[in-house]
């Protein structure tokens, strides 16, 4: 069953827009840390080497936070490459997640 459908069954009073936004926020909160940890693990053999790592713009804050926590130096070269209006719902979901930290797995 989809996250949005589960949410609708639990809270049918939410608008379709908020259901979609909240479902994306939950997806980001639950799956981004897993993906980003996977990426960090792949970088293990080259921590002492300068590498170029490309990720989606929406991952920059959370992945750079993980790098900082793990004491991996980094620098952001460019933001927003390829970002367009289709990405707007994901930025709204990130903002929703910031307003509702209880949805995050982080304690």
WORA-V381191 format. One record per helix or strand. SS is the DSSP state (H for helix, E for strand). FROM is the first residue (numbers start at 1). TO is the last residue. If there is no record, write none. Layout:
# WORA-V381191
ss=[SS & SS]
from=[FROM & FROM]
to=[TO & TO]
This chain:
# WORA-V381191
ss=[H & H & H & H & H & H]
from=[3 & 16 & 44 & 57 & 85 & 101]
to=[10 & 42 & 46 & 69 & 99 & 103]
